[in-house]
Amino acid sequence: MKLTPRKLNTFNIIKLPAAYLCGVRCRYIDDEKCIVTVTHRWINQNPFKSMFWAVQGMAAEFATGALVIGKIQETGKNISMLVTTNKASFTKKATGKITFTCNDGNLISEALQRTIKTGEGQTIWMTSTGVNEDGVQVSSFSFEWSVKLKS
């Protein structure tokens, strides 16, 4: 089953309702790239009238995780995935529509093949960068994903 933005957004409603209520939406996905947007609103703002860092983190993680989900589905194997570490940097106040893009889909296949072959867990660092409507970077998140073949 090919992942589409519509399927991912439906998944979001069911499995990640807080992200959905905050406005996190997948806009595009293919084998290499995922684009997720979130718009600054009352429900997702901090006391400083910008987007709360955790909402940015949900959108950024969703952009990386959707790629991992898609690659796992392609293997046809029962593989678990988990964020084990994350790092973030914030460079500008996040207001308006923020677009998070992850271009690291190419990193996942090799790790999945290693975990299938060895049965040992593998890790992958993936980055999602958020830009505002003017194309100015507001934040960058890196996530270490762990993948492991379930027995």
N, CA, C and O atoms as a GROMACS GRO file, in nm:
protein
  604
    1MET      N    1   0.085  -0.118   0.000
    1MET     CA    2   0.000   0.000   0.000
    1MET      C    3   0.090   0.124   0.000
    1MET      O    4   0.173   0.141   0.089
    2LYS      N    5   0.073   0.210  -0.097
    2LYS     CA    6   0.152   0.331  -0.108
    2LYS      C    7   0.099   0.436  -0.012
    2LYS      O    8  -0.022   0.460  -0.004
    3LEU      N    9   0.189   0.499   0.062
    3LEU     CA   10   0.149   0.606   0.153
    3LEU      C   11   0.116   0.731   0.073
    3LEU      O   12   0.186   0.766  -0.022
    4THR      N   13   0.010   0.798   0.114
    4THR     CA   14  -0.028   0.924   0.054
    4THR      C   15  -0.050   1.025   0.167
    4THR      O   16  -0.070   0.985   0.282
    5PRO      N   17  -0.047   1.155   0.136
    5PRO     CA   18  -0.077   1.252   0.241
    5PRO      C   19  -0.213   1.228   0.306
    5PRO      O   20  -0.228   1.244   0.427
    6ARG      N   21  -0.312   1.191   0.226
    6ARG     CA   22  -0.446   1.166   0.281
    6ARG      C   23  -0.444   1.052   0.383
    6ARG      O   24  -0.504   1.064   0.490
    7LYS      N   25  -0.377   0.942   0.349
    7LYS     CA   26  -0.368   0.828   0.442
    7LYS      C   27  -0.292   0.867   0.568
    7LYS      O   28  -0.331   0.827   0.678
    8LEU      N   29  -0.185   0.943   0.554
    8LEU     CA   30  -0.108   0.985   0.670
    8LEU      C   31  -0.188   1.080   0.760
    8LEU      O   32  -0.178   1.072   0.882
    9ASN      N   33  -0.266   1.169   0.700
    9ASN     CA   34  -0.347   1.260   0.780
    9ASN      C   35  -0.459   1.187   0.852
    9ASN      O   36  -0.496   1.225   0.963
   10THR      N   37  -0.514   1.083   0.790
   10THR     CA   38  -0.614   1.000   0.857
   10THR      C   39  -0.549   0.926   0.974
   10THR      O   40  -0.607   0.918   1.083
   11PHE      N   41  -0.429   0.872   0.952
   11PHE     CA   42  -0.351   0.809   1.059
   11PHE      C   43  -0.332   0.908   1.173
   11PHE      O   44  -0.344   0.872   1.290
   12ASN      N   45  -0.302   1.031   1.139
   12ASN     CA   46  -0.280   1.137   1.237
   12ASN      C   47  -0.403   1.157   1.326
   12ASN      O   48  -0.390   1.170   1.448
   13ILE      N   49  -0.520   1.160   1.265
   13ILE     CA   50  -0.645   1.178   1.342
   13ILE      C   51  -0.661   1.066   1.444
   13ILE      O   52  -0.696   1.091   1.559
   14ILE      N   53  -0.634   0.942   1.401
   14ILE     CA   54  -0.660   0.824   1.485
   14ILE      C   55  -0.549   0.801   1.587
   14ILE      O   56  -0.578   0.777   1.704
   15LYS      N   57  -0.423   0.808   1.545
   15LYS     CA   58  -0.311   0.771   1.631
   15LYS      C   59  -0.242   0.889   1.699
   15LYS      O   60  -0.180   0.871   1.804
   16LEU      N   61  -0.252   1.009   1.640
   16LEU     CA   62  -0.184   1.127   1.695
   16LEU      C   63  -0.281   1.245   1.702
   16LEU      O   64  -0.258   1.348   1.638
   17PRO      N   65  -0.388   1.232   1.779
   17PRO     CA   66  -0.491   1.338   1.778
   17PRO      C   67  -0.439   1.474   1.824
   17PRO      O   68  -0.486   1.577   1.775
   18ALA      N   69  -0.344   1.479   1.915
   18ALA     CA   70  -0.290   1.609   1.959
   18ALA      C   71  -0.223   1.680   1.842
   18ALA      O   72  -0.239   1.802   1.826
   19ALA      N   73  -0.148   1.606   1.762
   19ALA     CA   74  -0.083   1.666   1.645
   19ALA      C   75  -0.189   1.716   1.547
   19ALA      O   76  -0.178   1.826   1.493
   20TYR      N   77  -0.291   1.636   1.524
   20TYR     CA   78  -0.396   1.676   1.431
   20TYR      C   79  -0.467   1.803   1.479
   20TYR      O   80  -0.489   1.896   1.401
   21LEU      N   81  -0.503   1.807   1.608
   21LEU     CA   82  -0.572   1.924   1.662
   21LEU      C   83  -0.484   2.050   1.655
   21LEU      O   84  -0.536   2.161   1.642
   22CYS      N   85  -0.354   2.032   1.663
   22CYS     CA   86  -0.262   2.146   1.654
   22CYS      C   87  -0.238   2.189   1.510
   22CYS      O   88  -0.174   2.292   1.486
   23GLY      N   89  -0.290   2.113   1.413
   23GLY     CA   90  -0.281   2.153   1.273
   23GLY      C   91  -0.171   2.088   1.192
   23GLY      O   92  -0.143   2.132   1.081
   24VAL      N   93  -0.108   1.984   1.244
   24VAL     CA   94  -0.001   1.915   1.171
   24VAL      C   95  -0.063   1.836   1.056
   24VAL      O   96  -0.149   1.751   1.077
   25ARG      N   97  -0.017   1.865   0.931
   25ARG     CA   98  -0.071   1.798   0.813
   25ARG      C   99   0.041   1.761   0.716
   25ARG      O  100   0.130   1.841   0.689
   26CYS      N  101   0.033   1.639   0.664
   26CYS     CA  102   0.126   1.598   0.559
   26CYS      C  103   0.075   1.656   0.427
   26CYS      O  104  -0.044   1.647   0.396
   27ARG      N  105   0.166   1.716   0.350
   27ARG     CA  106   0.129   1.775   0.221
   27ARG      C  107   0.186   1.698   0.102
   27ARG      O  108   0.130   1.702  -0.008
   28TYR      N  109   0.299   1.626   0.124
   28TYR     CA  110   0.364   1.557   0.014
   28TYR      C  111   0.452   1.447   0.070
   28TYR      O  112   0.518   1.465   0.173
   29ILE      N  113   0.454   1.332   0.002
   29ILE     CA  114   0.547   1.226   0.040
   29ILE      C  115   0.582   1.144  -0.084
   29ILE      O  116   0.496   1.113  -0.166
   30ASP      N  117   0.710   1.110  -0.097
   30ASP     CA  118   0.756   1.012  -0.195
   30ASP      C  119   0.865   0.930  -0.126
   30ASP      O  120   0.878   0.936  -0.004
   31ASP      N  121   0.943   0.854  -0.201
   31ASP     CA  122   1.044   0.767  -0.140
   31ASP      C  123   1.156   0.843  -0.070
   31ASP      O  124   1.219   0.790   0.021
   32GLU      N  125   1.182   0.965  -0.112
   32GLU     CA  126   1.297   1.040  -0.060
   32GLU      C  127   1.261   1.159   0.027
   32GLU      O  128   1.342   1.202   0.108
   33LYS      N  129   1.140   1.213   0.011
   33LYS     CA  130   1.107   1.340   0.075
   33LYS      C  131   0.966   1.339   0.133
   33LYS      O  132   0.875   1.278   0.077
   34CYS      N  133   0.951   1.409   0.246
   34CYS     CA  134   0.819   1.429   0.305
   34CYS      C  135   0.809   1.575   0.347
   34CYS      O  136   0.901   1.631   0.406
   35ILE      N  137   0.694   1.636   0.316
   35ILE     CA  138   0.667   1.775   0.353
   35ILE      C  139   0.545   1.778   0.443
   35ILE      O  140   0.439   1.725   0.410
   36VAL      N  141   0.561   1.842   0.560
   36VAL     CA  142   0.455   1.854   0.659
   36VAL      C  143   0.441   2.002   0.696
   36VAL      O  144   0.541   2.072   0.713
   37THR      N  145   0.317   2.049   0.706
   37THR     CA  146   0.295   2.189   0.744
   37THR      C  147   0.219   2.197   0.876
   37THR      O  148   0.149   2.104   0.916
   38VAL      N  149   0.235   2.311   0.940
   38VAL     CA  150   0.157   2.345   1.059
   38VAL      C  151   0.148   2.498   1.063
   38VAL      O  152   0.247   2.567   1.042
   39THR      N  153   0.029   2.548   1.092
   39THR     CA  154   0.007   2.692   1.094
   39THR      C  155  -0.008   2.738   1.238
   39THR      O  156  -0.079   2.677   1.318
   40HIS      N  157   0.059   2.848   1.269
   40HIS     CA  158   0.050   2.908   1.402
   40HIS      C  159  -0.094   2.953   1.426
   40HIS      O  160  -0.151   3.030   1.349
   41ARG      N  161  -0.150   2.903   1.536
   41ARG     CA  162  -0.286   2.939   1.577
   41ARG      C  163  -0.289   2.950   1.729
   41ARG      O  164  -0.190   2.922   1.796
   42TRP      N  165  -0.402   2.990   1.781
   42TRP     CA  166  -0.417   3.005   1.924
   42TRP      C  167  -0.388   2.874   1.997
   42TRP      O  168  -0.322   2.874   2.101
   43ILE      N  169  -0.436   2.762   1.944
   43ILE     CA  170  -0.424   2.634   2.013
   43ILE      C  171  -0.280   2.583   2.021
   43ILE      O  172  -0.249   2.500   2.107
   44ASN      N  173  -0.191   2.631   1.935
   44ASN     CA  174  -0.054   2.579   1.936
   44ASN      C  175   0.051   2.685   1.967
   44ASN      O  176   0.169   2.667   1.937
   45GLN      N  177   0.008   2.794   2.028
   45GLN     CA  178   0.104   2.901   2.056
   45GLN      C  179   0.157   2.894   2.199
   45GLN      O  180   0.097   2.832   2.287
   46ASN      N  181   0.270   2.959   2.218
   46ASN     CA  182   0.329   2.973   2.350
   46ASN      C  183   0.292   3.111   2.406
   46ASN      O  184   0.225   3.187   2.337
   47PRO      N  185   0.334   3.144   2.527
   47PRO     CA  186   0.298   3.276   2.583
   47PRO      C  187   0.358   3.394   2.507
   47PRO      O  188   0.318   3.508   2.529
   48PHE      N  189   0.452   3.368   2.418
   48PHE     CA  190   0.519   3.475   2.344
   48PHE      C  191   0.458   3.496   2.205
   48PHE      O  192   0.515   3.565   2.121
   49LYS      N  193   0.341   3.436   2.184
   49LYS     CA  194   0.264   3.451   2.060
   49LYS      C  195   0.336   3.397   1.936
   49LYS      O  196   0.324   3.452   1.826
   50SER      N  197   0.410   3.290   1.957
   50SER     CA  198   0.467   3.216   1.845
   50SER      C  199   0.435   3.069   1.868
   50SER      O  200   0.379   3.032   1.972
   51MET      N  201   0.471   2.985   1.773
   51MET     CA  202   0.438   2.843   1.783
   51MET      C  203   0.521   2.775   1.891
   51MET      O  204   0.643   2.791   1.896
   52PHE      N  205   0.455   2.700   1.976
   52PHE     CA  206   0.520   2.623   2.082
   52PHE      C  207   0.621   2.526   2.021
   52PHE      O  208   0.594   2.464   1.918
   53TRP      N  209   0.736   2.514   2.083
   53TRP     CA  210   0.843   2.430   2.028
   53TRP      C  211   0.799   2.285   2.010
   53TRP      O  212   0.842   2.219   1.915
   54ALA      N  213   0.715   2.234   2.098
   54ALA     CA  214   0.673   2.095   2.089
   54ALA      C  215   0.584   2.070   1.968
   54ALA      O  216   0.585   1.961   1.912
   55VAL      N  217   0.507   2.169   1.927
   55VAL     CA  218   0.424   2.156   1.807
   55VAL      C  219   0.515   2.148   1.684
   55VAL      O  220   0.492   2.069   1.594
   56GLN      N  221   0.619   2.231   1.683
   56GLN     CA  222   0.716   2.223   1.574
   56GLN      C  223   0.782   2.084   1.574
   56GLN      O  224   0.805   2.026   1.469
   57GLY      N  225   0.810   2.033   1.693
   57GLY     CA  226   0.870   1.900   1.704
   57GLY      C  227   0.779   1.791   1.652
   57GLY      O  228   0.826   1.696   1.588
   58MET      N  229   0.648   1.803   1.678
   58MET     CA  230   0.554   1.702   1.626
   58MET      C  231   0.554   1.701   1.474
   58MET      O  232   0.556   1.595   1.412
   59ALA      N  233   0.552   1.820   1.414
   59ALA     CA  234   0.552   1.830   1.268
   59ALA      C  235   0.683   1.778   1.210
   59ALA      O  236   0.683   1.705   1.110
   60ALA      N  237   0.793   1.815   1.272
   60ALA     CA  238   0.925   1.770   1.224
   60ALA      C  239   0.939   1.619   1.236
   60ALA      O  240   0.988   1.554   1.144
   61GLU      N  241   0.897   1.563   1.349
   61GLU     CA  242   0.906   1.418   1.368
   61GLU      C  243   0.815   1.345   1.269
   61GLU      O  244   0.852   1.240   1.217
   62PHE      N  245   0.698   1.399   1.244
   62PHE     CA  246   0.605   1.337   1.150
   62PHE      C  247   0.666   1.330   1.010
   62PHE      O  248   0.647   1.231   0.939
   63ALA      N  249   0.740   1.434   0.971
   63ALA     CA  250   0.803   1.435   0.838
   63ALA      C  251   0.908   1.325   0.826
   63ALA      O  252   0.921   1.263   0.720
   64THR      N  253   0.983   1.299   0.933
   64THR     CA  254   1.083   1.192   0.927
   64THR      C  255   1.017   1.055   0.945
   64THR      O  256   1.049   0.961   0.872
   65GLY      N  257   0.927   1.045   1.040
   65GLY     CA  258   0.863   0.917   1.071
   65GLY      C  259   0.778   0.862   0.958
   65GLY      O  260   0.772   0.741   0.938
   66ALA      N  261   0.714   0.950   0.882
   66ALA     CA  262   0.633   0.904   0.769
   66ALA      C  263   0.720   0.833   0.667
   66ALA      O  264   0.679   0.733   0.608
   67LEU      N  265   0.841   0.884   0.645
   67LEU     CA  266   0.933   0.818   0.552
   67LEU      C  267   0.974   0.680   0.604
   67LEU      O  268   0.984   0.585   0.526
   68VAL      N  269   0.997   0.671   0.735
   68VAL     CA  270   1.035   0.542   0.794
   68VAL      C  271   0.919   0.444   0.780
   68VAL      O  272   0.940   0.328   0.744
   69ILE      N  273   0.798   0.488   0.809
   69ILE     CA  274   0.680   0.401   0.797
   69ILE      C  275   0.668   0.348   0.654
   69ILE      O  276   0.646   0.229   0.634
   70GLY      N  277   0.683   0.436   0.557
   70GLY     CA  278   0.672   0.395   0.417
   70GLY      C  279   0.775   0.291   0.378
   70GLY      O  280   0.742   0.194   0.310
   71LYS      N  281   0.900   0.311   0.421
   71LYS     CA  282   1.006   0.216   0.386
   71LYS      C  283   0.986   0.082   0.457
   71LYS      O  284   1.013  -0.023   0.400
   72ILE      N  285   0.937   0.086   0.582
   72ILE     CA  286   0.909  -0.039   0.654
   72ILE      C  287   0.799  -0.116   0.581
   72ILE      O  288   0.809  -0.238   0.564
   73GLN      N  289   0.694  -0.048   0.538
   73GLN     CA  290   0.585  -0.114   0.466
   73GLN      C  291   0.637  -0.181   0.339
   73GLN      O  292   0.592  -0.290   0.305
   74GLU      N  293   0.730  -0.117   0.269
   74GLU     CA  294   0.785  -0.173   0.146
   74GLU      C  295   0.857  -0.306   0.170
   74GLU      O  296   0.860  -0.391   0.082
   75THR      N  297   0.916  -0.324   0.289
   75THR     CA  298   0.989  -0.448   0.317
   75THR      C  299   0.895  -0.566   0.335
   75THR      O  300   0.933  -0.680   0.307
   76GLY      N  301   0.773  -0.541   0.381
   76GLY     CA  302   0.680  -0.650   0.410
   76GLY      C  303   0.713  -0.724   0.538
   76GLY      O  304   0.650  -0.825   0.569
   77LYS      N  305   0.810  -0.675   0.613
   77LYS     CA  306   0.852  -0.737   0.739
   77LYS      C  307   0.790  -0.665   0.858
   77LYS      O  308   0.744  -0.551   0.847
   78ASN      N  309   0.790  -0.734   0.972
   78ASN     CA  310   0.738  -0.677   1.096
   78ASN      C  311   0.856  -0.608   1.168
   78ASN      O  312   0.933  -0.673   1.237
   79ILE      N  313   0.867  -0.479   1.150
   79ILE     CA  314   0.980  -0.402   1.203
   79ILE      C  315   0.928  -0.291   1.293
   79ILE      O  316   0.836  -0.219   1.257
   80SER      N  317   0.989  -0.278   1.411
   80SER     CA  318   0.951  -0.171   1.502
   80SER      C  319   1.036  -0.048   1.476
   80SER      O  320   1.148  -0.058   1.425
   81MET      N  321   0.981   0.068   1.512
   81MET     CA  322   1.054   0.194   1.496
   81MET      C  323   1.032   0.280   1.620
   81MET      O  324   0.924   0.279   1.679
   82LEU      N  325   1.135   0.353   1.660
   82LEU     CA  326   1.128   0.433   1.781
   82LEU      C  327   1.230   0.546   1.773
   82LEU      O  328   1.343   0.524   1.731
   83VAL      N  329   1.190   0.666   1.814
   83VAL     CA  330   1.286   0.775   1.826
   83VAL      C  331   1.362   0.753   1.957
   83VAL      O  332   1.303   0.739   2.063
   84THR      N  333   1.496   0.749   1.946
   84THR     CA  334   1.577   0.727   2.066
   84THR      C  335   1.647   0.854   2.113
   84THR      O  336   1.680   0.866   2.231
   85THR      N  337   1.670   0.947   2.023
   85THR     CA  338   1.736   1.074   2.057
   85THR      C  339   1.684   1.180   1.962
   85THR      O  340   1.652   1.152   1.847
   86ASN      N  341   1.678   1.304   2.011
   86ASN     CA  342   1.650   1.413   1.918
   86ASN      C  343   1.725   1.539   1.961
   86ASN      O  344   1.757   1.558   2.078
   87LYS      N  345   1.752   1.623   1.862
   87LYS     CA  346   1.819   1.750   1.884
   87LYS      C  347   1.742   1.855   1.805
   87LYS      O  348   1.689   1.827   1.698
   88ALA      N  349   1.736   1.977   1.859
   88ALA     CA  350   1.664   2.082   1.789
   88ALA      C  351   1.737   2.214   1.805
   88ALA      O  352   1.804   2.239   1.905
   89SER      N  353   1.722   2.299   1.705
   89SER     CA  354   1.772   2.436   1.716
   89SER      C  355   1.665   2.528   1.659
   89SER      O  356   1.594   2.494   1.564
   90PHE      N  357   1.654   2.645   1.719
   90PHE     CA  358   1.552   2.742   1.682
   90PHE      C  359   1.621   2.872   1.645
   90PHE      O  360   1.700   2.925   1.723
   91THR      N  361   1.591   2.922   1.525
   91THR     CA  362   1.664   3.038   1.474
   91THR      C  363   1.577   3.161   1.453
   91THR      O  364   1.630   3.270   1.434
   92LYS      N  365   1.446   3.145   1.455
   92LYS     CA  366   1.355   3.258   1.435
   92LYS      C  367   1.221   3.224   1.497
   92LYS      O  368   1.184   3.106   1.506
   93LYS      N  369   1.148   3.325   1.539
   93LYS     CA  370   1.014   3.308   1.594
   93LYS      C  371   0.924   3.242   1.488
   93LYS      O  372   0.920   3.287   1.374
   94ALA      N  373   0.854   3.136   1.526
   94ALA     CA  374   0.769   3.062   1.432
   94ALA      C  375   0.627   3.116   1.436
   94ALA      O  376   0.552   3.091   1.530
   95THR      N  377   0.591   3.191   1.332
   95THR     CA  378   0.455   3.242   1.316
   95THR      C  379   0.412   3.216   1.171
   95THR      O  380   0.497   3.197   1.083
   96GLY      N  381   0.283   3.216   1.148
   96GLY     CA  382   0.233   3.187   1.013
   96GLY      C  383   0.240   3.038   0.984
   96GLY      O  384   0.241   2.957   1.076
   97LYS      N  385   0.246   3.004   0.856
   97LYS     CA  386   0.255   2.863   0.816
   97LYS      C  387   0.402   2.822   0.813
   97LYS      O  388   0.484   2.886   0.748
   98ILE      N  389   0.433   2.713   0.884
   98ILE     CA  390   0.568   2.658   0.889
   98ILE      C  391   0.567   2.526   0.812
   98ILE      O  392   0.482   2.441   0.834
   99THR      N  393   0.664   2.512   0.722
   99THR     CA  394   0.675   2.392   0.640
   99THR      C  395   0.800   2.316   0.678
   99THR      O  396   0.911   2.368   0.669
  100PHE      N  397   0.781   2.192   0.721
  100PHE     CA  398   0.893   2.105   0.758
  100PHE      C  399   0.919   2.007   0.644
  100PHE      O  400   0.827   1.940   0.596
  101THR      N  401   1.044   2.000   0.602
  101THR     CA  402   1.082   1.910   0.494
  101THR      C  403   1.193   1.818   0.540
  101THR      O  404   1.292   1.862   0.598
  102CYS      N  405   1.175   1.689   0.513
  102CYS     CA  406   1.279   1.590   0.537
  102CYS      C  407   1.314   1.528   0.402
  102CYS      O  408   1.226   1.479   0.332
  103ASN      N  409   1.442   1.531   0.367
  103ASN     CA  410   1.490   1.476   0.240
  103ASN      C  411   1.576   1.351   0.262
  103ASN      O  412   1.660   1.319   0.177
  104ASP      N  413   1.558   1.281   0.373
  104ASP     CA  414   1.648   1.172   0.411
  104ASP      C  415   1.593   1.032   0.385
  104ASP      O  416   1.640   0.936   0.447
  105GLY      N  417   1.497   1.018   0.296
  105GLY     CA  418   1.440   0.887   0.268
  105GLY      C  419   1.541   0.785   0.221
  105GLY      O  420   1.524   0.665   0.242
  106ASN      N  421   1.648   0.832   0.156
  106ASN     CA  422   1.751   0.742   0.105
  106ASN      C  423   1.831   0.673   0.215
  106ASN      O  424   1.895   0.571   0.190
  107LEU      N  425   1.829   0.727   0.336
  107LEU     CA  426   1.908   0.670   0.446
  107LEU      C  427   1.843   0.545   0.508
  107LEU      O  428   1.911   0.466   0.573
  108ILE      N  429   1.715   0.528   0.489
  108ILE     CA  430   1.640   0.428   0.562
  108ILE      C  431   1.658   0.286   0.509
  108ILE      O  432   1.673   0.192   0.588
  109SER      N  433   1.657   0.269   0.379
  109SER     CA  434   1.660   0.135   0.319
  109SER      C  435   1.779   0.052   0.365
  109SER      O  436   1.765  -0.066   0.396
  110GLU      N  437   1.897   0.113   0.369
  110GLU     CA  438   2.017   0.040   0.410
  110GLU      C  439   2.005  -0.011   0.554
  110GLU      O  440   2.040  -0.125   0.583
  111ALA      N  441   1.957   0.074   0.643
  111ALA     CA  442   1.941   0.033   0.783
  111ALA      C  443   1.838  -0.079   0.795
  111ALA      O  444   1.857  -0.172   0.874
  112LEU      N  445   1.731  -0.071   0.719
  112LEU     CA  446   1.628  -0.177   0.724
  112LEU      C  447   1.684  -0.309   0.672
  112LEU      O  448   1.656  -0.414   0.730
  113GLN      N  449   1.762  -0.305   0.566
  113GLN     CA  450   1.822  -0.428   0.513
  113GLN      C  451   1.918  -0.490   0.614
  113GLN      O  452   1.924  -0.612   0.629
  114ARG      N  453   1.994  -0.404   0.685
  114ARG     CA  454   2.087  -0.456   0.787
  114ARG      C  455   2.011  -0.521   0.902
  114ARG      O  456   2.051  -0.627   0.950
  115THR      N  457   1.902  -0.459   0.947
  115THR     CA  458   1.827  -0.518   1.059
  115THR      C  459   1.758  -0.647   1.016
  115THR      O  460   1.748  -0.740   1.096
  116ILE      N  461   1.711  -0.656   0.892
  116ILE     CA  462   1.650  -0.779   0.841
  116ILE      C  463   1.756  -0.890   0.833
  116ILE      O  464   1.730  -1.004   0.870
  117LYS      N  465   1.874  -0.855   0.784
  117LYS     CA  466   1.981  -0.953   0.765
  117LYS      C  467   2.037  -1.002   0.898
  117LYS      O  468   2.060  -1.122   0.916
  118THR      N  469   2.061  -0.910   0.992
  118THR     CA  470   2.129  -0.946   1.118
  118THR      C  471   2.034  -0.970   1.234
  118THR      O  472   2.070  -1.038   1.330
  119GLY      N  473   1.914  -0.914   1.227
  119GLY     CA  474   1.821  -0.922   1.340
  119GLY      C  475   1.854  -0.823   1.450
  119GLY      O  476   1.783  -0.817   1.551
  120GLU      N  477   1.959  -0.745   1.431
  120GLU     CA  478   2.000  -0.646   1.530
  120GLU      C  479   1.940  -0.510   1.497
  120GLU      O  480   1.917  -0.477   1.380
  121GLY      N  481   1.915  -0.432   1.601
  121GLY     CA  482   1.862  -0.298   1.581
  121GLY      C  483   1.963  -0.209   1.509
  121GLY      O  484   2.084  -0.226   1.524
  122GLN      N  485   1.912  -0.116   1.433
  122GLN     CA  486   1.994  -0.020   1.359
  122GLN      C  487   1.941   0.119   1.389
  122GLN      O  488   1.824   0.136   1.424
  123THR      N  489   2.027   0.219   1.374
  123THR     CA  490   1.983   0.356   1.396
  123THR      C  491   2.013   0.441   1.272
  123THR      O  492   2.105   0.414   1.196
  124ILE      N  493   1.931   0.544   1.256
  124ILE     CA  494   1.944   0.638   1.145
  124ILE      C  495   1.918   0.777   1.199
  124ILE      O  496   1.820   0.797   1.271
  125TRP      N  497   2.002   0.872   1.167
  125TRP     CA  498   1.976   1.013   1.199
  125TRP      C  499   1.910   1.078   1.079
  125TRP      O  500   1.960   1.071   0.967
  126MET      N  501   1.795   1.142   1.104
  126MET     CA  502   1.721   1.211   0.998
  126MET      C  503   1.692   1.354   1.043
  126MET      O  504   1.666   1.379   1.161
  127THR      N  505   1.695   1.446   0.949
  127THR     CA  506   1.675   1.588   0.980
  127THR      C  507   1.553   1.642   0.908
  127THR      O  508   1.527   1.609   0.793
  128SER      N  509   1.479   1.726   0.979
  128SER     CA  510   1.363   1.795   0.924
  128SER      C  511   1.381   1.944   0.953
  128SER      O  512   1.401   1.984   1.068
  129THR      N  513   1.374   2.025   0.849
  129THR     CA  514   1.397   2.168   0.864
  129THR      C  515   1.267   2.244   0.842
  129THR      O  516   1.195   2.219   0.745
  130GLY      N  517   1.237   2.337   0.932
  130GLY     CA  518   1.116   2.417   0.923
  130GLY      C  519   1.145   2.556   0.871
  130GLY      O  520   1.235   2.625   0.921
  131VAL      N  521   1.069   2.598   0.772
  131VAL     CA  522   1.082   2.734   0.717
  131VAL      C  523   0.946   2.803   0.720
  131VAL      O  524   0.842   2.739   0.711
  132ASN      N  525   0.950   2.936   0.733
  132ASN     CA  526   0.825   3.012   0.732
  132ASN      C  527   0.783   3.044   0.589
  132ASN      O  528   0.847   3.000   0.494
  133GLU      N  529   0.678   3.121   0.575
  133GLU     CA  530   0.623   3.152   0.442
  133GLU      C  531   0.719   3.234   0.356
  133GLU      O  532   0.706   3.237   0.234
  134ASP      N  533   0.814   3.302   0.420
  134ASP     CA  534   0.915   3.379   0.346
  134ASP      C  535   1.036   3.295   0.309
  134ASP      O  536   1.131   3.345   0.249
  135GLY      N  537   1.034   3.166   0.345
  135GLY     CA  538   1.146   3.077   0.315
  135GLY      C  539   1.260   3.088   0.413
  135GLY      O  540   1.369   3.037   0.388
  136VAL      N  541   1.237   3.155   0.526
  136VAL     CA  542   1.339   3.170   0.630
  136VAL      C  543   1.330   3.054   0.728
  136VAL      O  544   1.222   3.022   0.778
  137GLN      N  545   1.444   2.992   0.755
  137GLN     CA  546   1.446   2.880   0.849
  137GLN      C  547   1.412   2.927   0.989
  137GLN      O  548   1.470   3.024   1.039
  138VAL      N  549   1.317   2.858   1.054
  138VAL     CA  550   1.280   2.891   1.192
  138VAL      C  551   1.331   2.786   1.290
  138VAL      O  552   1.357   2.817   1.406
  139SER      N  553   1.345   2.662   1.244
  139SER     CA  554   1.394   2.556   1.332
  139SER      C  555   1.445   2.438   1.250
  139SER      O  556   1.413   2.422   1.132
  140SER      N  557   1.524   2.357   1.317
  140SER     CA  558   1.576   2.234   1.256
  140SER      C  559   1.577   2.127   1.364
  140SER      O  560   1.624   2.149   1.476
  141PHE      N  561   1.525   2.011   1.329
  141PHE     CA  562   1.518   1.899   1.422
  141PHE      C  563   1.591   1.780   1.361
  141PHE      O  564   1.576   1.751   1.242
  142SER      N  565   1.668   1.712   1.443
  142SER     CA  566   1.731   1.586   1.403
  142SER      C  567   1.680   1.477   1.496
  142SER      O  568   1.677   1.495   1.618
  143PHE      N  569   1.641   1.366   1.438
  143PHE     CA  570   1.588   1.253   1.514
  143PHE      C  571   1.671   1.130   1.485
  143PHE      O  572   1.703   1.101   1.370
  144GLU      N  573   1.707   1.058   1.592
  144GLU     CA  574   1.771   0.929   1.575
  144GLU      C  575   1.662   0.823   1.585
  144GLU      O  576   1.604   0.802   1.692
  145TRP      N  577   1.634   0.758   1.473
  145TRP     CA  578   1.534   0.652   1.468
  145TRP      C  579   1.604   0.518   1.486
  145TRP      O  580   1.708   0.492   1.425
  146SER      N  581   1.545   0.434   1.569
  146SER     CA  582   1.593   0.298   1.586
  146SER      C  583   1.493   0.205   1.517
  146SER      O  584   1.372   0.216   1.537
  147VAL      N  585   1.544   0.114   1.436
  147VAL     CA  586   1.459   0.014   1.370
  147VAL      C  587   1.510  -0.124   1.408
  147VAL      O  588   1.630  -0.148   1.415
  148LYS      N  589   1.415  -0.214   1.431
  148LYS     CA  590   1.455  -0.350   1.471
  148LYS      C  591   1.349  -0.449   1.424
  148LYS      O  592   1.228  -0.424   1.434
  149LEU      N  593   1.396  -0.562   1.373
  149LEU     CA  594   1.309  -0.668   1.329
  149LEU      C  595   1.241  -0.730   1.453
  149LEU      O  596   1.308  -0.769   1.548
  150LYS      N  597   1.109  -0.737   1.448
  150LYS     CA  598   1.035  -0.800   1.559
  150LYS      C  599   1.041  -0.950   1.540
  150LYS      O  600   1.036  -1.000   1.427
  151SER      N  601   1.051  -1.024   1.653
  151SER     CA  602   1.056  -1.171   1.641
  151SER      C  603   0.920  -1.232   1.661
  151SER      O  604   0.906  -1.355   1.655
   0.00000   0.00000   0.00000
